[in-house]
Amino acid sequence: MSRQSKNFYVILCLVGILSFSAWPLWELISVKAASNALQARAQAAVAAHPELKPALTIAMMDGVLTHAEAKEIVEATGEKVTAEE
C-alpha cells in the first residue's frame, strides 16, 4: 500500500470520526420549535395580555417560535410550563 493511499484512508477516517462526533453537538444547538400545545398557550396568553404582543412579535422574527421563547411568554402571565410541553 502506497503512502498516498494511506494518507487518503487516514483522512477519510478522520472525516468520518469528526462527522459522527459532531452529530450530538449539532442536535444541541439546532433550533427546535415549541409544541403545538405550547404555541397555542402562547397565542392565548398574548390574546389575554396585549402587553406581551411585542415579545411574540420579536420571537416570531425568525419564523419559528422556540420552546424557550414560548415558555417565557407563557410564564410572563404567571402560568407554569411543564417539562413535557
DSSP file with accessible surface (Angstrom, degrees, kcal/mol):
  #  RESIDUE AA STRUCTURE BP1 BP2  ACC     N-H-->O    O-->H-N    N-H-->O    O-->H-N    TCO  KAPPA ALPHA  PHI   PSI    X-CA   Y-CA   Z-CA
    1    1 A M              0   0  166      0, 0.0     2,-0.0     0, 0.0     0, 0.0   0.000 360.0 360.0 360.0 130.6    0.0    0.0    0.0
    2    2 A S     >  -     0   0   68      1,-0.1     4,-2.0     4,-0.0     5,-0.2  -0.307 360.0-114.1 -80.8 164.4    1.5    3.3   -1.0
    3    3 A R  H  > S+     0   0  199      1,-0.2     4,-2.4     2,-0.2     5,-0.2   0.874 114.9  56.7 -64.3 -36.4    1.9    6.3    1.2
    4    4 A Q  H  > S+     0   0  162      1,-0.2     4,-2.0     2,-0.2    -1,-0.2   0.915 107.8  46.2 -65.0 -42.1   -0.6    8.3   -0.9
    5    5 A S  H  > S+     0   0   32      2,-0.2     4,-2.3     1,-0.2    -1,-0.2   0.879 110.7  53.7 -70.4 -34.8   -3.4    5.7   -0.4
    6    6 A K  H  X S+     0   0  115     -4,-2.0     4,-2.4     2,-0.2    -2,-0.2   0.930 109.1  48.9 -62.0 -44.7   -2.6    5.5    3.4
    7    7 A N  H  X S+     0   0   82     -4,-2.4     4,-2.4     1,-0.2     5,-0.2   0.906 110.1  52.0 -61.2 -40.9   -2.9    9.3    3.7
    8    8 A F  H  X S+     0   0  121     -4,-2.0     4,-2.5     1,-0.2    -2,-0.2   0.936 111.7  45.3 -61.8 -45.7   -6.2    9.2    1.8
    9    9 A Y  H  X S+     0   0  119     -4,-2.3     4,-2.5     2,-0.2    -1,-0.2   0.872 111.7  52.2 -69.3 -35.6   -7.7    6.5    4.1
   10   10 A V  H  X S+     0   0   82     -4,-2.4     4,-2.5     2,-0.2    -1,-0.2   0.940 112.0  45.7 -64.6 -44.7   -6.5    8.3    7.2
   11   11 A I  H  X S+     0   0  104     -4,-2.4     4,-2.4     2,-0.2    -2,-0.2   0.920 111.8  52.3 -65.1 -40.2   -8.1   11.5    6.1
   12   12 A L  H  X S+     0   0   96     -4,-2.5     4,-2.0    -5,-0.2    -2,-0.2   0.925 110.7  47.5 -61.7 -43.0  -11.3    9.6    5.2
   13   13 A C  H  X S+     0   0   78     -4,-2.5     4,-2.7     2,-0.2    -1,-0.2   0.905 110.6  51.8 -65.0 -41.7  -11.4    8.0    8.7
   14   14 A L  H  X S+     0   0   96     -4,-2.5     4,-2.7     2,-0.2     5,-0.2   0.907 108.6  50.4 -63.5 -40.0  -10.8   11.4   10.4
   15   15 A V  H  X S+     0   0   88     -4,-2.4     4,-2.3     2,-0.2    -1,-0.2   0.922 112.0  48.4 -64.0 -41.6  -13.7   12.9    8.4
   16   16 A G  H  X S+     0   0   25     -4,-2.0     4,-2.1    -5,-0.2    -2,-0.2   0.925 112.4  47.7 -64.0 -43.9  -16.0   10.1    9.4
   17   17 A I  H  X S+     0   0  108     -4,-2.7     4,-2.1     1,-0.2    -2,-0.2   0.928 113.0  48.5 -64.3 -43.5  -15.0   10.3   13.1
   18   18 A L  H  X S+     0   0  116     -4,-2.7     4,-1.8    -5,-0.2    -1,-0.2   0.900 110.5  50.8 -65.1 -39.4  -15.5   14.1   13.2
   19   19 A S  H  X S+     0   0   65     -4,-2.3     4,-0.8    -5,-0.2    -1,-0.2   0.916 112.7  45.5 -67.5 -39.9  -18.9   13.9   11.5
   20   20 A F  H  < S+     0   0  168     -4,-2.1    -1,-0.2     1,-0.2    -2,-0.2   0.848 114.2  48.4 -71.9 -31.2  -20.1   11.3   13.9
   21   21 A S  H  X S+     0   0   73     -4,-2.1     4,-0.5    -5,-0.2    -1,-0.2   0.787 109.1  53.7 -78.8 -24.0  -18.8   13.1   17.0
   22   22 A A  H  X S+     0   0   47     -4,-1.8     4,-2.4    -5,-0.2     5,-0.2   0.671  88.5  82.0 -82.2 -15.6  -20.3   16.4   15.8
   23   23 A W  H  X S+     0   0  165     -4,-0.8     4,-2.1     1,-0.2     5,-0.2   0.934  91.3  46.1 -58.7 -49.3  -23.8   15.0   15.5
   24   24 A P  H  > S+     0   0   75      0, 0.0     4,-1.5     0, 0.0    -1,-0.2   0.902 112.5  52.3 -62.9 -35.2  -24.7   15.3   19.2
   25   25 A L  H  X S+     0   0  107     -4,-0.5     4,-1.8     1,-0.2    -2,-0.2   0.917 107.9  51.2 -65.3 -40.8  -23.4   18.8   19.3
   26   26 A W  H  X S+     0   0  155     -4,-2.4     4,-1.5     1,-0.2    -1,-0.2   0.891 106.7  54.4 -63.6 -38.6  -25.5   19.7   16.2
   27   27 A E  H  < S+     0   0   77     -4,-2.1    -1,-0.2     1,-0.2    -2,-0.2   0.852 108.4  50.3 -64.2 -33.4  -28.6   18.3   18.0
   28   28 A L  H  < S+     0   0  146     -4,-1.5    -1,-0.2     1,-0.2    -2,-0.2   0.876 116.1  38.6 -72.0 -38.3  -27.9   20.6   21.0
   29   29 A I  H  < S+     0   0  113     -4,-1.8    -2,-0.2    -5,-0.1    -1,-0.2   0.597  90.7 105.7 -93.6  -8.2  -27.5   23.8   19.0
   30   30 A S  S  < S-     0   0   33     -4,-1.5     2,-0.4    -5,-0.2    -3,-0.0  -0.414  78.1-109.6 -73.2 147.6  -30.2   23.3   16.4
   31   31 A V        -     0   0   99     -2,-0.1     2,-0.5    35,-0.0    -1,-0.1  -0.618  32.3-162.7 -80.2 129.2  -33.4   25.3   16.9
   32   32 A K        -     0   0  127     -2,-0.4    35,-1.1    32,-0.1     2,-0.1  -0.952  15.3-128.5-116.3 130.6  -36.4   23.3   17.9
   33   33 A A  B     -A   66   0A  63     -2,-0.5    33,-0.3    33,-0.2     3,-0.1  -0.378  29.7-104.1 -73.1 151.3  -39.9   24.6   17.6
   34   34 A A        -     0   0    6     31,-2.9    31,-0.1     1,-0.1    -1,-0.1  -0.349  45.0 -92.6 -69.1 157.1  -42.3   24.6   20.5
   35   35 A S     >  -     0   0   50      1,-0.1     4,-2.5    -2,-0.1     5,-0.2  -0.230  35.1-109.1 -66.4 162.0  -45.0   22.0   20.6
   36   36 A N  H  > S+     0   0  134      1,-0.2     4,-2.3     2,-0.2     5,-0.2   0.876 119.4  53.1 -61.8 -37.5  -48.4   22.9   19.1
   37   37 A A  H  > S+     0   0   57      2,-0.2     4,-2.2     1,-0.2    -1,-0.2   0.920 110.6  46.1 -64.8 -42.0  -50.0   23.0   22.6
   38   38 A L  H  > S+     0   0    0      2,-0.2     4,-2.3     1,-0.2    -2,-0.2   0.887 111.3  52.1 -70.2 -36.3  -47.3   25.4   23.9
   39   39 A Q  H  X S+     0   0   61     -4,-2.5     4,-2.4     2,-0.2    -1,-0.2   0.916 109.9  49.6 -63.5 -40.1  -47.7   27.6   20.8
   40   40 A A  H  X S+     0   0   58     -4,-2.3     4,-2.5     1,-0.2    -2,-0.2   0.903 109.9  50.8 -65.6 -39.2  -51.4   27.7   21.4
   41   41 A R  H  X S+     0   0   60     -4,-2.2     4,-2.3     2,-0.2    -1,-0.2   0.893 110.3  49.7 -64.8 -37.7  -50.9   28.6   25.0
   42   42 A A  H  X S+     0   0    0     -4,-2.3     4,-2.2     2,-0.2    -2,-0.2   0.921 111.1  48.8 -67.3 -41.6  -48.5   31.4   24.0
   43   43 A Q  H  X S+     0   0  101     -4,-2.4     4,-2.1     1,-0.2    -2,-0.2   0.908 112.5  48.6 -63.4 -41.3  -51.1   32.7   21.5
   44   44 A A  H  X S+     0   0   60     -4,-2.5     4,-2.2     2,-0.2    -2,-0.2   0.882 109.3  53.0 -66.4 -36.6  -53.8   32.6   24.1
   45   45 A A  H  X S+     0   0    4     -4,-2.3     4,-2.2     2,-0.2    -2,-0.2   0.907 109.8  47.8 -65.4 -39.6  -51.5   34.4   26.6
   46   46 A V  H  < S+     0   0   14     -4,-2.2     6,-0.2     2,-0.2     7,-0.2   0.885 110.8  51.8 -68.4 -37.1  -50.9   37.2   24.1
   47   47 A A  H  < S+     0   0   83     -4,-2.1    -2,-0.2     1,-0.2    -1,-0.2   0.893 115.6  41.1 -66.1 -36.5  -54.6   37.5   23.4
   48   48 A A  H  < S+     0   0   70     -4,-2.2    -2,-0.2     1,-0.3    -1,-0.2   0.793 124.7  36.8 -80.3 -29.3  -55.4   37.8   27.1
   49   49 A H    ><  -     0   0   67     -4,-2.2     3,-2.2    -5,-0.2    -1,-0.3  -0.820  65.5-173.7-127.0  90.9  -52.4   40.1   27.8
   50   50 A P  G >  S+     0   0   94      0, 0.0     3,-1.7     0, 0.0    -1,-0.1   0.728  79.2  73.4 -60.8 -19.6  -51.8   42.6   24.9
   51   51 A E  G 3  S+     0   0  133      1,-0.3     4,-0.3     2,-0.1    -5,-0.1   0.680  90.4  60.3 -69.0 -12.8  -48.7   43.9   26.6
   52   52 A L  G <> S+     0   0   23     -3,-2.2     4,-1.9    -6,-0.2    -1,-0.3   0.489  76.6  93.9 -89.7  -3.7  -47.0   40.6   25.6
   53   53 A K  H <> S+     0   0  123     -3,-1.7     4,-2.7     1,-0.2     5,-0.2   0.904  81.5  53.3 -59.0 -41.9  -47.6   41.2   21.8
   54   54 A P  H  > S+     0   0   79      0, 0.0     4,-2.5     0, 0.0    -1,-0.2   0.903 107.3  52.7 -61.4 -34.7  -44.1   42.8   21.3
   55   55 A A  H  > S+     0   0   41     -4,-0.3     4,-2.3    -3,-0.2    -2,-0.2   0.916 111.3  45.6 -65.6 -40.6  -42.5   39.8   22.9
   56   56 A L  H  X S+     0   0   14     -4,-1.9     4,-2.0     2,-0.2    -1,-0.2   0.905 111.4  52.8 -68.9 -38.1  -44.3   37.4   20.5
   57   57 A T  H  < S+     0   0   75     -4,-2.7     4,-0.3     1,-0.2    -2,-0.2   0.930 111.8  45.1 -62.7 -43.7  -43.5   39.7   17.5
   58   58 A I  H >< S+     0   0  114     -4,-2.5     3,-1.2     1,-0.2     4,-0.3   0.910 112.1  52.6 -66.3 -40.1  -39.8   39.6   18.4
   59   59 A A  H >< S+     0   0    7     -4,-2.3     3,-0.5     1,-0.3     5,-0.3   0.840 109.4  49.6 -66.1 -30.5  -39.9   35.8   19.0
   60   60 A M  G >< S+     0   0   76     -4,-2.0     3,-1.2     1,-0.2    -1,-0.3   0.380  79.4 100.0 -91.6   6.5  -41.5   35.3   15.6
   61   61 A M  G <  S+     0   0  149     -3,-1.2    -1,-0.2     1,-0.3    -2,-0.1   0.857  87.5  44.1 -60.1 -35.1  -39.0   37.4   13.6
   62   62 A D  G <  S-     0   0   97     -3,-0.5    -1,-0.3    -4,-0.3    -2,-0.1   0.478 117.5-113.2 -88.8  -2.3  -37.1   34.2   12.6
   63   63 A G  S <  S+     0   0   54     -3,-1.2     2,-0.4     1,-0.1    -3,-0.1   0.421  88.2  92.1  89.9  -2.4  -40.3   32.4   11.7
   64   64 A V        -     0   0   53     -5,-0.3     2,-0.9   -31,-0.0    -2,-0.3  -0.990  62.8-149.3-130.2 126.7  -40.0   29.8   14.5
   65   65 A L        -     0   0    5     -2,-0.4   -31,-2.9   -31,-0.1    -5,-0.1  -0.842  28.5-153.7 -91.2 105.7  -41.4   30.1   18.0
   66   66 A T  B  >  -A   33   0A  24     -2,-0.9     4,-2.5   -33,-0.3     5,-0.2  -0.286  25.1-108.5 -78.8 166.8  -38.9   28.1   20.0
   67   67 A H  H  > S+     0   0   66    -35,-1.1     4,-2.6     1,-0.2     5,-0.2   0.912 118.9  50.4 -60.9 -43.2  -39.7   26.3   23.3
   68   68 A A  H  > S+     0   0   68      2,-0.2     4,-2.1     1,-0.2    -1,-0.2   0.904 111.8  47.3 -64.6 -41.0  -37.7   28.8   25.3
   69   69 A E  H  > S+     0   0   53      2,-0.2     4,-2.1     1,-0.2    -1,-0.2   0.928 114.5  45.8 -66.7 -44.8  -39.5   31.8   23.7
   70   70 A A  H  X S+     0   0    0     -4,-2.5     4,-2.7     1,-0.2     5,-0.2   0.907 111.7  52.6 -65.3 -39.0  -42.9   30.3   24.2
   71   71 A K  H  X S+     0   0   81     -4,-2.6     4,-2.7    -5,-0.2    -1,-0.2   0.915 108.5  50.5 -62.6 -42.0  -42.1   29.3   27.8
   72   72 A E  H  X S+     0   0  143     -4,-2.1     4,-1.1    -5,-0.2    -1,-0.2   0.914 111.9  47.3 -63.4 -41.2  -41.0   32.9   28.5
   73   73 A I  H  X S+     0   0    7     -4,-2.1     4,-0.5     2,-0.2     3,-0.3   0.936 114.9  45.2 -67.1 -44.8  -44.2   34.3   27.1
   74   74 A V  H ><>S+     0   0    0     -4,-2.7     3,-1.3     1,-0.2     5,-1.1   0.922 112.3  50.9 -67.2 -41.3  -46.5   31.9   29.0
   75   75 A E  H ><5S+     0   0   79     -4,-2.7     3,-1.1     1,-0.3    -1,-0.2   0.726  96.3  70.2 -71.8 -17.1  -44.6   32.3   32.2
   76   76 A A  H 3<5S+     0   0   65     -4,-1.1    -1,-0.3    -3,-0.3    -2,-0.2   0.750  96.0  54.6 -68.7 -20.9  -44.9   36.1   32.0
   77   77 A T  T <<5S-     0   0   32     -3,-1.3    -1,-0.2    -4,-0.5    -2,-0.2   0.520 124.9-103.9 -87.2  -6.6  -48.6   35.6   32.6
   78   78 A G  T < 5S+     0   0   63     -3,-1.1    -3,-0.2     1,-0.4     2,-0.1   0.381  80.5 127.6  99.6  -2.3  -47.9   33.7   35.9
   79   79 A E      < -     0   0   91     -5,-1.1    -1,-0.4     1,-0.0     2,-0.3  -0.482  55.7-124.0 -83.4 158.5  -48.7   30.2   34.5
   80   80 A K        -     0   0  168     -2,-0.1     2,-0.5    -3,-0.1    -1,-0.0  -0.785  12.4-144.3-102.5 146.7  -46.3   27.3   34.7
   81   81 A V        -     0   0   20     -2,-0.3     2,-0.1   -10,-0.0   -10,-0.0  -0.949  17.2-139.5-111.1 125.5  -44.9   25.3   31.8
   82   82 A T    >   -     0   0   65     -2,-0.5     3,-0.9     1,-0.1     0, 0.0  -0.372  21.6-112.5 -80.9 165.8  -44.4   21.6   32.4
   83   83 A A  T 3  S+     0   0   96      1,-0.2    -1,-0.1    -2,-0.1    -2,-0.0   0.810 112.1  57.1 -68.5 -31.6  -41.4   19.7   31.1
   84   84 A E  T 3         0   0  161      0, 0.0    -1,-0.2     0, 0.0    -3,-0.0   0.573 360.0 360.0 -82.0  -6.1  -43.4   17.6   28.6
   85   85 A E    <         0   0   44     -3,-0.9    -4,-0.0   -48,-0.1   -18,-0.0  -0.507 360.0 360.0 -81.7 360.0  -44.9   20.6   26.8
